[in-house]
Amino acid sequence: MLYPVPASAAVSPPGAEVPFTTYEAETAATNGARVGPSVAFTRLAAEASGRRAVGLRAGQWVEFTLKARADAVNVRYSVPDGSADSKLRVSTGAELGLTARYSHVYGNYPFTNDPADDGEHHYFDDVHARLGRTLPAGSRVRFTATAPVVVDLADFELAGPAAAAPAGFLSAADFGADPSGAADAGPAIQAALDAGSQQGRGVWIPAGSYRVQQHLTVNNVTVRGAGPWHTVLRGAGAGIFGTGTAAVHLAGFAIAGDTTVRDDSTSDSGLGGTIGGGSTVDDVWIEHTKVGMWFDGPSDGLTVSHARIQDTMADGVNLHNGVAHTVIRDTFVRNTGDDGLAMWSDANADHDNAFVHDTVIAPLLANGFAIYGGRDNAVTDSVAADTVTQGGGIHVGNRFGAVPLAGTTTIARNVLLRTGNLVPNPPEEVAALWFYAADAPMTGAIDVHDVSIVDSPFAAVQFFGQRIDNVRLDRVAIVRPGTFALQLQAPGSARLSWVVAAAGSYDCGSGFVLDRGPGNLGWTATRCGFPPAGALRLSADRLDFGNQALHTAGSKTFTITNPGPDPIAVRALRAPAGYTAAGPCRTIPVGGSCTVTVTFDPGRAGVYADRLTIDSTSPAGPYVVAVRGVGFDPDGNLALGQQITSSSQALSWLAPANLVDGDPGTYFESANNAFPQTVTLDLGDSRTVDRLVLKLPANWGARTETIAVDGVVPAAGYTLDPATGNAVTITFPLTTLRTITLTFTGNTGWPAAQLSELEVYAH
């Protein structure tokens, strides 16, 4: 695959330096049927590299001619969900086993394995094997199907022999690690890692397929394998996690997980934890985990190089919560279930990090590269291709509770190829390069230069949300955009020089000011209105029913409109528990509409917050309407689903709303080392109450928290102990109030306020 290189790019072209050559099936010899192209979400071709692939029936073949020597191959393929395992027979005599185990998900984010939930996607998986001998350049390698399969591409490489053990290293084999995979090798490898750390010696993991069913932990140790084709750690939950700030060096192995569905309540990463202090990761291959690498800060000083990440259910790499001076370079990422490479400044700013010479292909949700807040971070010399839904090639935004952008964010010498998409929620059409001020205005400097944006299905560059300023675009080549060169949907301003495009701008009175510098060409025209692209329009994207008495029903409506260009069939309206949805929605003609009636009828007390799904033939994919209601019992917990605020929170998902969601597994945590902290609950109306119940998750250790109920109960120590259900009750004389404020001044178990539920009772 050839990418156009910006004229002022560095000597080496953008993208990762990889050990393999990729051959696209649609350009190979075949007697099968070529598939695609398509950019429509939930269509198989939209997830293929280049949006094209080859479909084979049993007995059909695809044949590649090698440009370089190879002794190993990785094939990206798709087989129908629910089909029996099958094989691709290779003309060298090898066989590749094919399975649907790690592909095909359904429904709404974070998705399920249940076809009844509709919205099928995540079609592709990979299989790789040694070919048995080294094939010279010019060899023709044929793959023959034994059952229906779609072949997207083949990566051929020269894997070579296993590396030898470095001198002076401890061997995991000497600690009992079984290279055959018959016995669990996790405890033995962990013992070797601990010994290496204590003795100041490296740890060698010889060639083998090791069954590992745990997170291995590392600190102050060097770990090497015989190469990712030779040393493999495999199993559900397999991963290596850093536990401190001393240097760790990891190289020459693969991690093969067994993750088949996304579960955000688990920490399931190939590499994770806190790793810094000059640590390095090199030549590591990760697949079939939830996340490839998720590094939690605060941390400082890590370099990842020549990594390969594929077939994850969530991100490829995420630098989370205060990661600093970290470089991800020459890393190849394909077929992730979320952002390919992301920095998320959750609570603490990520800063001085860079994604350099990386390649991201076919992230199935969100972006190729994403920078959420932080300061002085960069994406340079990289390639993003074939995004599928909810994202573009490169995204910069104040989103997801991130620390707002500051300093200078640099986007330089990148190529964005076929990125951006149509989505079922605002901003409806996502550009290849997009800026989104969701949580707060964006004022930090953003420097974009020497970027090529090629064949974006929709716009090339987009500004969306609240005010965005201090942006500079210099030497940006926009080639064949699907709609506009610039999509202006926010107030603000940007300086543009040497921006070349054969397309105009979208602006419906945004107030965004374009400061036109020298050298611009071809994007002077402006229009308001998108060309019809198959998106539905919903009159509401959320319905809030408030408090609803048990066993009584309340209804709300919304309207679906079809602007065109084609009729759209509504295949199903799927309502969550507690709700029903009905309407005369079958096929909506161009310009037509239908009204959906949603009814909430709670049978038990609780918070009913979920999404109603509209499955249709729209190329944007399934639409959702958020629904929320509270099944209200005046004799039960009056706090359920009510408004609640706090003086602080430690992380975005540790919000005070967790205290009133009825789920004891979610919890609130305030900022650490910052007592006093407060939580204020608004009951919605004045209520006469006499009892509070405070809870922590059932599996947490005991702790005593010092808490006052302001104006009602003075500060006292309350011990939450798993032996007594991790719950305490605070009683007081009947008191009429609307708001209840808890003030926390101490916690023996953690330097912050912590609770999972706050319950309020009148009886």
N, C-alpha and C positions, 0 to 999 in steps of 0.2 A: 504494500500500500504506500503510495507516495503522497506526501503532504507538501503544500506550498510553504516555502520558508521565507519569512520576512527578510527584506533586503539587508537590513542592518543587524541580522541575527548573528550570534556568536558562530565560530568556526564549525562546531558540532551542531547538527540540526536539532530542532526541538523534539522532545520525547525521550523515553527511557532507552538506555543502552541495554539490549537484551541478548541472551545467548541463543535465541532461536530465530527462525525465519517463518513468517506467517504466510500461508497460502490460502486464499479465499476459495471456497468450494465453487462459487458461481462462475469463476474464471477458469476452473479446471475442466478436464475432459470428463464427461459423464453420460450415462444413458438414462439418468433420472430427470426429474422436472425441476426447473429453476423456480424458486419461491421469492415473491416480493417484487418491487419494493413497497413498503408501507411505513408510515410514521404514527399510525393509530394505536393508541394504548390498548392492550389486551390482544393485539394481533401478533402472531408469532414473528412475522418478518420485521416488525418494529424493533425487536430485541436482537436481531441478527447484526453482526458486524457488517457495516455497509448497507444494512437494511435488506440484504439478499442472502439466500442460502440455496441448498439443493435438497429436494425431497427424494428419498429412495424407497421403493418397495422391495420386498424380499427378492434377492437375486440381482438387484440393480447395483450399480457401482459408481464411484467417483474416483478419479485417478489424478495424482499430482506428479509433476516433474520437478525433481530437486535441483535447486540452483547451487547448493552447497552440500558437503558431506553431512550425513546424519546417522545416528544410531538409536534415536529415541523420538517419540512423537506424542503430542497432546492434541486430541480432537475435541472440538466443541460441537455438541450434538443436542438433539431433542427427540425424545420418544413420547408417545401419547401417555397421559396420566392413566394409571391403573393397568398398563400393559405389563406383560410378563417380561422379565429380564431377557435380553437378547444379546447379539454380538455383532461386531463388525469384523469380518475376516480380512486380514492384511495379506497382500501378495507375498510378503516375506515369510509367511508362516505364523506370524503372531496373531493373537485374537484380542480384541478390546471388548470387555464386558460393558453393556449398556443397561442403565436402570433409570427409572423415574423417581427414585427415592429422594433425591435432593432437588427436584424441580417441581414446578406446578404449585402455586399458591392461589388463594381465593379471597374474596370479600374485601373488607376495609382494612386499612392499616391498623395494627401491625400484621394482619393477614392470618389465614388459617389454611389447613390442608383439606377442607371440606368443600367438594364441588357444589354442594347445595347453596353455598354462599355466593356463587357466580363471580364474575370479574377475574377469570383465570388469567394468570400471567406467570412470569419467572419460568419460561419454557426450557431454557438451556442449562446444560451441565457440561462438565469436561471429564474425559478419561485419558489416561496417559500410560505408556508402556515402553519398554526397551524393544527394539526391533530384532534383536538376536545377532546382528552383525552391522558393521559400518557400511553404509551405502555411499557410493561416490556421487559427485555431482552429475546430473543428467539421468539418474535412475528414475524410473517411473514406479510409483507406489500406488497400488489400487486397494481401495476399501470396498468390500462387498457386503451388503446388508443381508441379514437373516430374517429380518422383520422390519416393518415400517420405521423409518428414522429420517430426520432432517439433519444434514451435515452443514455446519456453518463454515468451518475452517479447520486447518491443521497447522500446528506449530511443530516444525521439525528442528532438531538440534543434535549436536554432538555432545552427549552427556559424559562420555569417557569413563575410565575406571574409577573405582572408589579411591578417595584420598587416603594416605597413610596417617597413622597416629603421630601427632607432634611429640617431640622428645619432652620428657618430664611431666606429661599429663597423666592424671589419674584416669583409669578406664572404667566406665560404668559397668562393663562386663565383670570386672573384679568385685563389684558390689552385688552381683547376682542378676543384673538386667538381662532379660531373655530376648534375644534378637529375633526369635521366631514368631513372637506375638502370642504364643500359647498361654503364657503366664503374664499377669499384670506386672509390668516393669516399673510402674510409677514409684513405689517406695524405694526400690534399689537406685533408680536414677536420682531421686531426691537425696538419698544418703550420700551419693557421690558428689552432688552439688554442695551439700553442707560441708563435706570433708574438704572439697576444693577451696571453699571460702575460708575455712578455718586454717588450712595449711598454706594458703597463698599459691595454690597450684591450679592449672587448668584442668578441665574435665573433658574427656574424649568419649563420644558416643559412637561406637563402631557401626559399620554398615549393618542394617537390619530393619525390620518392621516391628517396632516396639509398641505394645499395647499400654496406653497411658490413660487413666480414667480420673485424673486429678489435675489441679493447677500446680505445676512445679514452681517453686519460688527460688529466686536468685538474688544475690547481693554480693558485690565484690568478688566476682568469679568470671572466668572465661570458659565458654562452652563451645566445642566444635564438633561437627559431625563429618562424615565422609563425603558429603555433598547431598543436595536435596533429592537427587535421584536414588540415593543409596541409604541414607539414614532418615527414617520416617517415624515420627511419634504420632500414633493414631488412636482414636477412640473418642467417645462422648466426653466433652469437657476437657480434652487435652489442651494444654496451653502452658506458657512460661510467663510468670508474673514477677516484676521487680518489687522489692520490699523496702528499698532505701535509696540513698543518694550516692553510694559508692559506685564506682564504675563497674559495668557489666559488659561483656563482649560475647555476642552470640553469632555463630556463623555455620553454614554448611549443613543444614538439615531442613526437613519439611515437617509441617504439622498438618495432619489430615483429621478434621473433626468429624462429627456425625450429627450435625444440626440439620433438622428437616423443617423446622418452623421457627419463626422469630418469637422469642420470649424476652421482653425487656426487663423482666424481674430477675433475670439471671445474668451473671458476669461470665460471658462465654466468648472469649477472645483467644486468638492464637497467641498473641503477645499482649501483655497488659500490665497494670499496676503502675508504680512510680519508678521510672528509670531515668537517671541523669548522671551528672558528675563525669561527663566525658565518655559515656557509654556508646557502644556501637552495635549495630545489627547489620549483617552482610550475608547475601546469598541465602536467604531463607524463603521458603515457598509455603504458603498457607492456603488452605481451602476447606470448605464445608464447616466453618465456624460461624457464629453469629456475626462477629466483627473480626477483621483480620488483625488489626493492632489498635488497641484503645489504651492510650497512656493518660493517666491522671496526674495533674499537678497538685500543688506547685512543685515543679521540677525544673532543672536547668542543665542543658548540655547532653544531647543525644543525636547521633547520626545514623540513619537507616539508609542502606544502599543496596542496589541490585536485589531487591525483594520482589517476589511474585505473589500476588493475592488474587484469588478467583473464587467465584461461587459462594459468596457469603450471603447471609440473610439480612445483614445491615451494612454498616460502613466498611470500606476498605481500611482506612486509617482515620482515627480521630484523636487530635491533640486537644485534651479537655482540661479546662479549669486551671489556668496558670502555668501552662507548659512554655518554657523559654529556651531560646538559643538551640532550637532543634531543627535539623535538616532532614527532609525525606528526599532522596535523590535516586535517579535511575531505578525507580520502582514502577512496576507494571501491574495494573489493576484492571480486572475485567469481570463483568457479571456480578456486581455487588447489589445488595438489596436496598442500599441507601447511598449517601454521598460516597464517591470514590475516595477522595482525600479531603479531610475537613479539619478546621481549627475552630473550636467552640470555647469562647471565653466565658464560661459559666461561673459566675461569682468572682473569679480572678481572671485578669487579662492574660491571654496568651500574648507573647511578645517576642519579637526578633526571631521568628521562625520562617522557614522557607520550604516550599515545594519546588524542587529544581530538577529539570530533565526527567519528568515523570510522564507516564502515559496512562490515561483512564479511558476505557472503552465500555460502552453499554452498562452504565449504572442504571438499574431498573427502577429506581426511585430517586428523586432529587438530582444532585449536580455532579458533574465531573470533579470540580474543585470548589470548595466553599470556605469562606472566611466569615465567621459569625463573631463580630466584634473584635476587641483586642487592639494592639498597637504595633506598628512597624513590622508587619508580616508581609510575605511575598509569595506569588506564584509566578515562576519564570521558566522559560525554555521548555515548556511542556505542551502536551497534546491531550485534548479531550474530544471524544467522538461518540455519536449515537446515543445521546440521552433519550430517555423513554417517557417519563412523566414527572411533573412537579419540579423540574429543574432545567438548568442550562449547562453550558460548558464550564463557565466560571461565574460564581455568585459571591457578592460581597454584601453583607447586610447587618443591620442591628436587629437581630431576631433571637427568639428562644431565650429571652432573659439575659442575653449576653452583655458583658461590660461594653459600652458603646465604643465605636471605632475612635482611635486617636493616633497621633503620630502620622506616618505615611504608609499606606498600603500600596504595594507595588504589584502591578500586573504587566509583565513584560515578556516579549519574544515568545508568545504562545500561538498555537494554532487550534482553532475551535472548528470542528468538522461535523456538520449535520447535528448541531446541538440546539436545544430549546424545543418546546412542545406545546401542544394544546392541552389545557387542564380543565377539570370540572369546577374550579373555584377561582376566585380572583387571585392573580391578575388575568386569568383566562388564557392569555397567550404569553408564554415565557420566552424571552429572548436568549440568544446564545451567551451573551455577556450581560448580566443584570445586577442591578443595585436596588436593594429593598430596605427602606427605612420603616420597619414595622413597629418596633418598640419605642423608638426615639429618632429625632432628626439625625442625619449623618453629616457631621462637620469635619471629621478627620480627613486629612488629605488622601486622595486616591490618584495614583499616577499610573496611567495606562499608556503603554507605548510599544510599537513594533509588534502588533497583534494582527493575525489574519483570521477572519471569520468567514467560513466557506459553507455554502449550502445550508444555512440555517432554515429549518422548515417555516419559521415565522420571522420575527424581527432579529436584527443583529445585536443592538444595544438597547437596554431598557432601564428607565428610572421609574421607581414605583413606591408609593406610600407617602410618608411624611417628607419634610423638606430635605433635599440632598444638595450639598454645596461642596466646593473645594475639590472638584474633580477635573482632571486634565486627561484628554485623549490626544495622543500624538502618533502619527504614522500608523494608522489603523486601516487595513485593507478589507473591504466588505465585498464578498463575491457571491452573487446570486442569492440574496436573501429572499425568503419566501414572501415577506410582506414589506417591511420598512427597514431602512437603515437605522433609524432612531425611533424609539417608542417612549414618548414622554408622558408619564402618568403620575408625576409628583411635582410640586414646586421646587425651585432651586436653580442651580446654575452649573455650567461646565465650560471649560475652555477647550476648543477643538481645533487642531492643526493637522494638515496633511491626512485628513480622513477622506477616503475615496470610496464611493459607492454609487452604483447605478440604481438607486432607489431613493424615495423621499422619506419624510418623517411623519409620524403619527402624533397629533397634539389636539386635544379637545379642551383647550383653555386651561392647561395644567399650571401655567405661570412659570414654567421652566425656561430659563434664559440661556440661549446658546451664544457664547462669546466666540465668534468665528475668527480664528487666527489665519495664518497663511496656508496655502496649498490645498485647501479643501476642494473637492470636486464631486458633483453629481447628486447631492442630496438636498437641493434647495426647496423642492416642492413639499408642501405640508397639507395633510388632510385629516379630517376627523371621521372616524368610523373604520371598523375592520371589515375586510372582505369576508363574506360568509365562509365559515370553515367547518361547520358541522357541530358547533357548540350549542348546547341548550342554554336557555336563560331561566333562572329560578327567581321568583319574586322574594324569596327569603331563603337564607342558608342556615337559619337556626330558628327553633321554636321553643319558647320558654313557657311552661304551663304553671310555674310557681307551685304553691302548696295546693294539693288536691286531696280532699277528704277520702279516706279509704272507701272503696266500693262505690264511688261516684265517678262520673265521666265528664271530661271537658274536651272540647274540640277546637282545633285551629286549622286554617287552610293556607296553602301556597299554590302558586300557578307556575306551570312549566310552559315555556314558549320556544318555538323552533324558528330561528331566523333564516335557516337554510344552510347550504344550497340544496339539500336533499331531504325528503321525508325521513323521520327518525322513529323507529319502533321502540316503544317502552315494553320491555320483556317482563319486568317484574318490579313490584314495589315491596321491599322487605323491611318490615318494622321490627324493632327490638322488643324485648319482653316488656309488658305493661302498655304497649301502644298497638294500635291498628292503623292501617293506611288504606284508603280506597279512593278511586277516581276513574273516570271514563278514559283513561290514558291507554291507548293501543298504539296506533300509528299517528304521529302528529305531523300534519302536512306543513310545507313551508309557509311561514306566516301564521300558523295555527297555534293553539294553546290548549291546555287542559288544567283543571283544578283538582288538587289532591286534598282530601280531608284526613287529618291525623287526629286520632282520639286517644286520650290518656285516661286509663281506668286502673288505678293502682289497687292491687289486692292485698298488699302488705305495706308496712311502714318502711321507708327507705328512699334513697336518692336514685332516681331513674335517669341517668345521663348516658346517652349513647347516640348512635347515628342511624337514621333511616336511609336505606340505599335505593337508588333508582338505577336499575340495570337496563341499559338501552344500547342501540346500535350507534350512538354517537362516538366518533373517533377519539373524544376526550376520555372515554372510559366511564366507569360507574360514577354517578353523582351521589353526593350525600347531603343530608340535611341534619344538622345537630338537633337533638331533642333533649329537653331536660324538664323534669318535674319532680316534685317531692310528694311521696305518699305520706300524708300528714295524719298522725294519730295524736289527739290532744292529751291522751293518757300515756303516751310513750315519750321517746326522746325528742324534745322540742328543738334540739340543735341541728337535727339532720337537714343538710342542704341549705342552711341559712348563710347569710353573709358573714365573713370572718376575715379579719386583717391581723397583721403582726408588725412589730417594730422592725423585724428583719427576718431573713431566711437564709440558710446556709447555701442551698443550691436551688435551681429552678424547680426541680421536682419534689422539694421538701417544703412545699408551700402550706400555709395555714388551712387552705381548703381541704387538705387531707384529714383534718381533725373532725370534719362534719360530713365525710363521705360515706360513713357506715362501714368502711373497710378497715379492720384493725391491722391489716398488713401494710398499709401506707402510713407514713408518719410525717410530722412536722419537726423541723429542727431550725433553731435560730442561728444567727451568726455566732461563731465560736469566740470564746474569751471576750465577751462583750456584755456581761450582766450589768444592770438589770435588762430584761427583755419582757415584752408584753404581747398578749394575744387578746383581741377584742371581738366578741361575738355579738351580732345584732340578731335578735329573735324575730324581728319583723313587726311585732306588736308588743305591747306591755303584757307580761305574763307573771303570774304568781307562782314562784318556784321555791323549792326547799332542799334540792339535792343536785350535786354534780358528781359525775363519775369520770375519772381520768384513767386512760389506758395507754399501755405500750404494747408493741408486738409481743406475742406470746413467748417467742424464743429468745428474747433479750435477757441479759443478766440483770440482777437486782441493782437498784440505785435509789437514792433519796434525793428528791427535788424540793427545794424551798420555794413555796408558792403562796401568794396572797390572792384572795378574791376581793378586789378593790371595793371598799365601802361595805363589805359583807363579812368577810372572814380575814383576820390578820394573818401575816406570814407565818407559816409553819412548815416543818419538814414532813413530806409524805413519801413513804417507802413503797416503791413498786417492785414486786418480787415475783418471779415466775412460779414460785411455789404456791402463791395465792392468786394466780391468774394474771399477774402484772396489771392489776387494777386497784384503784383506791376510790373510796366514796367520801365526799365532803358534804356534810349535812349542816343546815342552819335553819333558823326560824323562817316561816313563810315570808317571802319578800317579793314585792312587785317591782319588776324592772324590765327594761327592753334590751339594754346592753349589759354584758358581763365581761369584765376585764380581769385577766389573770396576769399577775406580775411575778416573774421568775427571777430569783436572786442567787440560786445555787443549784448544783447537780453533782452528786458524788461520782456519777458514772461517766460524765462527759461535760466539757466546759461550755454547755449551751442548754437552752430550753429544749426539751424533747417530749412529745406526746404523739400517740397515734389516733386517739379519739377523745373528744370532749363531749360528754353527754349531759343534758340538762333535763330535769324531771320536775313535774308539778305534784306528783303523788309518790 
